[in-house]
Each structure stands twice: as structure tokens, then as C-alpha cells.
Amino acid sequence: MYDFDTVISRRHTDSMKWDGGHNKDEDMIKMWVADMDFKVLPDITEALHEKIEEGIYGYSMVPESYYEAVGNWMKRRHDFHVEKEWMVLTSGVVNAINLAVRAYSEIDDHIMILTPVYYPFKNAIVNNKRKAVSLSLDFKEDHYELDFDLFEKKIIEENVKMLIFCNPHNPVGKVWTKEELLKIGEICLKHHVIVVSDEIHMDFVYGERKHIPFYEADPRFKDISIVATAASKTFNLAGLQTSTIFIANKELRELFKKEQLATGMFTPNVLGLIATMTAYEKGDNWVDEMLSYVEGNINYMESFLKKNLPEVKMIRPEGLYLVWVDFRNWHMSGKELERFMLKEAKLWLDEGYIFGEEGEGFERFNLACPRAILEKALNRITVSVSK
């Protein structure tokens, strides 16, 4: 029903992905930030047009239909049962993470991240004058694992107050199992560690894996955690600045809302509300087709690399539309690899080292794009290598 093959030029549209950054080369292929190059679900555009035609965009309240749409999507797609009173709206998941850091910790408290990981996690810690405690995930040939003994040991030694968690894990594509979530939650319960679970990529899961929200692993975890979600990654709505944060525990919820009130940023974006409601009410078929298309891109890239660049190892993602690729057999430093991609291949990726020192020698590719863009990008790498 939907077209994901058509290449739509986003240059000169004030797109952060295509017009932003230090390099203005018109020939550069941009596959970095987690931003799709697909047109959104047509129903979203129609709903926004209807609102725009009213001609009035004053302060808005969150309608009951918003809570219903979010709750129904979570139950239908993830067997995740949420209550209206749990939901707190923010202008984004990163915004919510920063609010949580301020609400649930004090200056100089220690907050843990599992690296390599989405770099705004560390920024949220450091920028709010807390101490980041990094624990490296173990790279096991083609996937990542957490050493639970070391995890608990470090929590004790560093007196960790909070864990900023990511599921699916960006950038490595790991979808955490129920058993893993139970172990993490048990340790955090034991040592009174608050968990902020970023689940914004929850709709992107492939194969036999299933996304399990942190709350659903064990009901007890509701008292020590919050779950951050949004339609922004699934439907590419990041510019509309609307996220839904689930906070089941009343005390945690009130602390969060108090911090949000202090920022003055608590009025919802009216267009963001409409887009999110429409996406969750009418987007099932679009998402299913989009996931199938992106998985086709993953399959294509995997086959291409095996055939043309066998020394380069793609870590096949269990989740995300982002692919983590190991270039360490090229024996380049992170900066040398970055220069090669930018200057020789004319390809802008997210460099592995920005996700932590464990990412040195890796690149993150964004595969939420028409197949033609992916083919062109991969061919550029092989041509540049041959030169």
C-alpha cells in the first residue's frame, strides 16, 4: 500500500540530517542521525491539514483520545498495559531523561550507562553536574552481553543512584530478553537504583525477538523506574516534539512533574498531539510495511558486505533501524575512519567513538531510507577502498 522506494530530496528544507552540520557538500550521502527518509503515514498529513485549516493554534489541552490512542497502541503492539495517570508528556525523550536526572538525583551523584550507548545519555549526566559511570557491554563476536556480576559490583563500588537504560539498545541493536531485564531489575531493586528506560525504538524488532517493556518484566519494577516512549522514531515525527513518559509510581511521577514545572516546559504541542494520536490510531499497516522494508535493507547490506567487503562485520540488529558495523580490520583510528568516510566515500555516518571508547573503529548506519540510497552508499565504500 505504501511507497518506501521513492527518493525524496530533503536538501534545502532546513533538515538537520541533510542541511545541518559542518559539511555542506551537495554530493554527500547522509546516513547519520536517527531520522527516516520516508514520507510519513498519509493519514498524519491529512489530520494535520485539518487542524491547520482551523487557523487557530492556541494553547491546547491533552484530549482523552490521546491517552486512549497511546494506551491502545501499547496494548495492541506490545501487550503493555498502561494507565492514563501514568502518562506525562514531554517535548522529547532526551528532554525527559534530563528531567529524570534532575528529579531523581543530586549534584555529584553517580549515574550508570551501559556503553557503547546513545551519547545524549552521558550528556544528560555531565551537563547536570552528575558523575557518569560507564560499564562496557561485552562484545561476543556478533552480539553484546552484560556481565551481571560486574554490573552489581560497579553499582556497589560507585554508589550508583540511577541507571539510564536503553531497549532496544542504541547503537548496537540489542533487544533485551525478559531474563536479562529481570536480572537488571533485581539488582537495581536490591541497591535502590532508579532506572530510566529509554524505549523509543520499541516498535523496531526483528526475527524471533520481542520487545518487553521494563514494567512488564516484573510488576515490582514500577516502583523504581520510568519508561520513556514516543511515536517520533516509529513514524518520524521528531520535529513535532511530543513524547509520552510512563511513570507508574506516584512519588516518582510527582517528583518528575515538579522538575518539569520548574523548567516552564509543560504545554503540549498541539500538532504533535494530533500526529501522535493519528499515528497510533491508524498506523499499524504502515508500520508493518515499513519494518518489512527496513529489514529488507538490513538483509541487502548484510549480503553486500559479505560479498564485497568480507573483512567488514555487520552486527545484525535485533532492533532499531540503525546498523552497527565493525571496521576494525581496516586498522584505522576512529578519526582516520571518519575522514575516509567523509572525504573518500562522501558518506556521513555516526562515528562509533561518539558512543563511547568501545565504539572506536565502528560506524552506525541509518537504514531507514530508500534502497537506492543504501545501494549507492555501499558502492561508494567499495569504490573508495579499491582506490
Helices and strands as residue ranges (DSSP letters): H 16-19, E 29-30, H 42-54, H 64-78, G 84-86, E 87-90, H 93-104, E 110-115, H 120-127, E 131-136, E 138-139, E 144-145, H 148-158, E 160-166, H 178-190, E 194-198, H 214-217, G 219-223, E 225-229, H 232-235, G 238-240, E 243-246, H 250-263, H 270-282, H 284-308, E 313-315, E 322-326, G 328-330, H 334-339, I 340-344, E 347-348, E 350-351, G 352-355, G 357-359, E 362-366, H 371-386
